[in-house]
Amino acid sequence: MAQNGSTENGVAEGFPAMPFPQPIKVQEVRHTKIFINNEWHTSSRGRTFPTFNPATGVKICDVEEADKEDVDKAVEAAKAAKQRGSVWRRMDASSRGRMLHKLADLMERDRLLLATLETLDTGKPFLQSVFIDLDGSIKTLRYYAGWTDKIHGKSLPVDESFMCFTKHEPVGVCGAIIPWNFPLLMFMWKIAPALSCGNTVVIKPAEQTPLTALHVGSLIKEAGFPPGVVNIVPGFGPTAGAAIASHMDIDKVAFTGSTEVGQLIKEAAAKSNLKRVTLELGGKNPCIVFADCDLQLAVEETQKGAFYNQGQCCTAASRVFVEESIYEEFVRCSVENAKKIVIGDPLEPQTSHGPQIDRQQFDKIMDLIESGKKEGASLEYGGAAVGEKSLFIQPTIFTGVKDYMRIAKEEIFGPVQCIFSFKSQQEAIDRANSSQYGLVSAVFTTSMDRALSVSAALETGSVWVNCYNALHAQTPFGGYKMSGNGRELGEYALAEYTEVKTVTIKLTETL
């Protein structure tokens, strides 16, 4: 399976031989303050908030809480850093690239500490933090480091008495609001293309998972980025997040999270200064498994899609449509495969399934599991909490799922796989597309003709054929319909962070 910059793959088949990397014992979290202008600040209102280890429920530390006043200070710093004549604007493009490479080098140096912090803050298995989140983050930085001196305009053929060309210029101050499921990776998905294009950034990490973002703040300073280029404001959505979305001096905002919050951000952007918006939102992602597929491959890949990161992925493969003739065998193999998943301490190397992020998310998932039972779906495996007070939920498989059920329509964001049956290719396509979402989909077949025709018919931003979660830094990612606007990653993301200026010059005819 693809590992280059991917966000949501399971433990890679190609892991290095033992001994595995080991987590670092964190005695004290060093960076817990607001990062503005390359300096550490306390909250303007004197507030802090706790962050907890979801695997144990133990508080890790308190973090300074940014509010509107702190966002204002961060925007002021970012605005100054992007002015003409500033160090950042005078820097040549290749130097920006060297700085991004330096940041990647420092992350390589601190990879075990960053992976440990990511696991403590999110509950995801440590080896996944090392080999997926850290690797993907570093590759994303290096990919965009290579783009800095290759962003250019065109010379346009117009009337011969004119010369016309375009320039691609930075948008300006870019706001970013990132989620808790992939904190470090989403941080890089936002800042890497923004900085590659010469913008400045004000970024808010999720209140559940601020620690790796703040540590990267220290590395940004160490890498030599000028003050104000990147500013990090840990806080809550209704305060710090809302201040970013509605700020009159922020020129663009990028958000990854729920569709409901994405709608609020787009509304705030429109009502303020009509800032540019890119949104990567929810999904209810279909997989279509045809009878001619490699059955074991389809079972493994769809479960990777359903259960990786405890199902807390916008790309989660929560709707699996299986052709009738192989349906029973697919279900049997899926249950057997799910039994191999190891639930336990995320810091232990054998663990492949950790806790949900918090009690609110846990309760939402359990409510949806109960709704599946009540509405008549068959619970084939799992469906229960692990322990009385923990946030662990068993990998769960439902069969006999009908399209009208809540578990078939709502984004669960938990380890729940719903398996449907279908008779014809057109039926499968129609049912796969009957969703308000359109983020990703997958097709499992050995027929290239079928793979191409079905992928053309699916209404999603990405279609994976005989694989799942095959995300790369080079390939664009984003959704159709209510799964969002715009694209992240790849060359396509650069357009989200640049303005195109047309320059037309009247030529004299005198030679």
C-alpha positions, 0 to 999 in steps of 0.5 A: 500500500502507498506510504508516500505522504499518506494520512490514513493507512494502517501499519505498513507491510514494509516496516523495518525489522525489529527492534521497532522505534520506541516512544520517549518518556516525556517527563514534562511538555516543554511548549504549552504557550501561544506562539506569535512572532517567534515568541511564546506568549501567555493568554491575553485573558489569563486562561488555560485549558487541559489536554488529556491522554485518551488512553488513560484519561490522565491530564497531560498538561495545561495549555494557554488558551488563545482568544480573539485578542490573541488571534488579533496579535497573531494576525498583526504579526503575520500581516507585518511579515508579509509586507513588501520589504519584509525579510520574508517577502525579500527572500528569494524563492529557493531560500524558502525551499531551503527553510522548508527542508530545514524544518523537515530535517528538524522533524526528522531529528525529533521524530520519536518525540513528536510521535510520542506526543502525537500518541499521548494526545490522540491515542493513536498507536505509536508505530502508526504515529511514527511511520504514517503521521511523521513520515507523511508530514516530512514528505509533505514538507519536502514536496512543497520545498521543491515547489518554491522556485517553480511557481510562475506565470505565463506569457500570453499571446495577445494583439501584437501591439501589447505584451501580456504576462501573468504572475502568481503572487501570495494570497497574503495572511492565511488562516488555518483551522485543523482537526484532532484526528491527524494533528501533525499531518493536517498542520503540514497539509496547511502550512507547507503549500502556504509557505511554499507560495510565500504566504504567512500563516495563523493556525489553530490546532484542535483543543483536544490535540495541540501539543505537536503543533506547539512543538513544531512552533519551536522548530519553525523558529530554530529553522530560521523562519522570520518572526510572524511567518507562522503563528500558532494559536491553541484554543476553541472553535467558537472563540479562536476559530471564529476569530480566524474565520471572520477576521478582516485582515485574514485573506484566506482560511483553510479548514478541515473538520465537520461539514456543519462547522465548515458551513459556519466558517464559509458563512463567516468568511462571506460576511466579513471580507469575503476571504477565500475558503478551502474546506475538507469536510465529512464523508460517507465513503462507499467501496464497491466490491465486485465478484471478480475481485481478489477477495482477501485483498478487498477484505483487508483494504476495506477494513483498513479503511473502516478501522484505521485510527479507530475509524476517526477518518474523514475517508473512513470506508463506512459503506461497503457494497458487496456483490451478492454472489460473494457477500456471505464469504466476504462477511465471514472473512471480514469477521475473521480479519477483525478478530486479529485487531489488537486493542491495547496501550497505544504505546505498545508495539503490538497495538493496532487499535487505540481509544476514541478521542474523548467522551463526546465522540465515544458516546456519539459512536455508541449511540449510532451502534445502538441505532443500527441494532434497533433499526434491524441491522445484524451485528456480526462482530464487536459493538461494545465498549472495552472496559467500563470507563475507558474510551475504547470501542471494539471494531464493529461490523454490521450486515443487512444494512439498509440505505435508510438506516442512520448508520448508512447515512450519518458520518460515524467517525468511529470503528464501524463497518457497514456491509451491504449487498448489491445485484448489478453494477448500476445499482451499486453506483446509484446507491454509492452516489446517493449521499450528501457527501462525495469525498472518496470511494473505492472499487475492487475488481480485476477488470480494468474496463469496469474499474475505469467505467465505475470510477468515472461514474462515482461522484467523489474527489478520489477513487481508489482501485484495489487499494484504500487510503492511498494518499500521496503528497503529490496527488490532490485531495478534496471532495465533491458536494458537501465534502468540501471545496478546493483541493489540498496536496499536489500541484493543485493546492498551489492554486489555493494559495496564490493570486494570479495577476495579469500585466499588460504592456502597450508597446510602441511601434517605434523601432 
